[in-house]
Amino acid sequence: MDRRAFLACAALVPLSGCLEFLEDSGEDITEPGDVEIVWHDLVRDNPGTDDERVVVWGAVRNVGDRALSYLEVRATFFDEEGEELETVIENVDADVSSGEKWPFEVEFPRFGEDAAAVTTYELEPATGV
């Protein structure tokens, strides 16, 4: 057997059960259509100082037919020219029944002038059951 082929096969053997575990574990990531962002707002603390910080506060609602145990909200922050500054992912581990809503908070990771440069943002949810 070719040495490279053997090494490639040997590297895959430990992972062969992992894929099956991920598929059968019940932790499926579902379509973002299972949640809707009910409201959101960009909030600034200490504007114009070295301590300025930017946070997006909001709430999402489970609009799917089943309870959710995981929510991920991805916030992408942009400057005045539309250039992407940073993407931050926050998650909530909670059992949320259909129709319920719950809050989220995503903080821009830098302060001061960097935070002052944030003018807009986009939100993208993902869920797990």
C-alpha positions in Angstrom: 0.0 0.0 0.0 1.2 3.5 -0.8 2.5 5.2 2.3 0.4 8.4 1.6 -2.8 6.4 1.0 -2.2 4.5 4.3 -1.7 7.7 6.2 -4.8 9.3 4.7 -6.9 6.2 5.6 -5.4 6.1 9.1 -6.3 9.7 9.7 -9.9 9.1 8.7 -10.5 6.0 10.9 -10.8 7.9 14.2 -13.3 10.4 12.6 -15.5 7.8 11.0 -17.7 7.4 14.1 -17.7 11.2 14.8 -19.8 12.0 11.7 -22.3 9.4 12.7 -22.5 10.8 16.2 -23.1 14.3 14.9 -25.9 13.1 12.6 -27.6 11.0 15.3 -27.0 13.2 18.4 -30.2 15.2 17.8 -28.2 18.5 17.7 -29.3 19.4 14.1 -28.9 23.0 13.0 -32.2 24.1 11.6 -33.1 26.8 9.1 -33.1 30.3 10.4 -36.8 30.4 9.5 -37.5 28.7 12.9 -36.8 32.0 14.6 -37.6 35.6 13.8 -35.9 38.7 15.1 -38.7 40.6 16.8 -36.8 43.8 17.6 -33.2 45.0 17.7 -31.4 48.2 18.5 -27.8 49.5 18.4 -26.9 51.0 21.8 -23.8 53.1 22.6 -22.3 53.5 26.1 -19.9 56.3 26.9 -19.9 57.8 23.4 -16.9 60.0 22.4 -14.6 58.5 25.0 -11.9 55.8 25.1 -14.5 53.6 26.9 -17.2 53.9 24.2 -18.7 50.5 23.5 -21.4 49.3 21.1 -23.9 46.6 21.8 -26.9 45.3 19.8 -29.8 44.3 22.0 -32.7 42.4 20.6 -35.3 39.7 21.0 -36.0 36.6 18.9 -39.1 34.4 18.8 -39.4 30.7 18.2 -41.8 30.6 15.2 -41.2 26.9 14.5 -43.3 23.9 15.6 -40.9 22.4 18.1 -38.9 23.5 21.2 -35.4 24.9 20.5 -32.4 24.2 22.8 -29.8 26.4 21.1 -29.9 29.8 19.4 -27.0 31.6 17.6 -27.2 35.2 16.6 -24.4 36.5 14.3 -23.9 40.2 14.2 -21.8 41.8 11.5 -20.7 45.4 12.2 -20.0 47.9 9.4 -18.5 51.4 9.2 -19.8 54.4 7.4 -18.4 53.3 4.0 -20.1 49.8 4.4 -16.8 48.1 5.2 -17.1 45.1 7.5 -15.4 45.8 10.8 -16.1 42.6 12.8 -18.5 39.6 13.0 -19.5 38.3 16.4 -21.5 35.2 17.2 -23.4 35.0 20.5 -25.4 32.0 21.5 -28.1 31.1 24.0 -28.5 27.6 25.4 -32.1 27.5 26.6 -35.2 25.4 26.0 -37.6 27.7 24.2 -41.1 26.4 23.3 -42.9 27.4 20.1 -44.2 30.9 20.3 -41.9 32.0 23.1 -39.4 34.8 22.7 -36.1 35.6 24.5 -33.6 38.4 24.5 -30.0 38.5 23.1 -27.1 40.9 23.3 -24.1 41.0 20.9 -21.3 43.3 21.9 -18.7 44.8 19.4 -15.4 43.5 20.7 -13.4 46.7 20.6 -13.8 50.1 22.4 -13.1 53.8 21.9 -12.5 55.0 18.3 -13.0 51.5 16.9 -16.5 51.3 18.5 -17.3 54.8 17.3 -16.6 53.7 13.7 -19.6 51.3 13.9 -22.6 52.8 12.0 -24.7 49.8 10.9 -25.0 46.1 11.5 -26.7 43.0 10.1 -28.2 40.1 12.2 -28.5 36.5 11.2 -30.0 33.8 13.4 -29.4 30.0 13.4 -31.0 27.5 15.7 -30.6 23.9 17.0 -33.2 21.5 18.4 
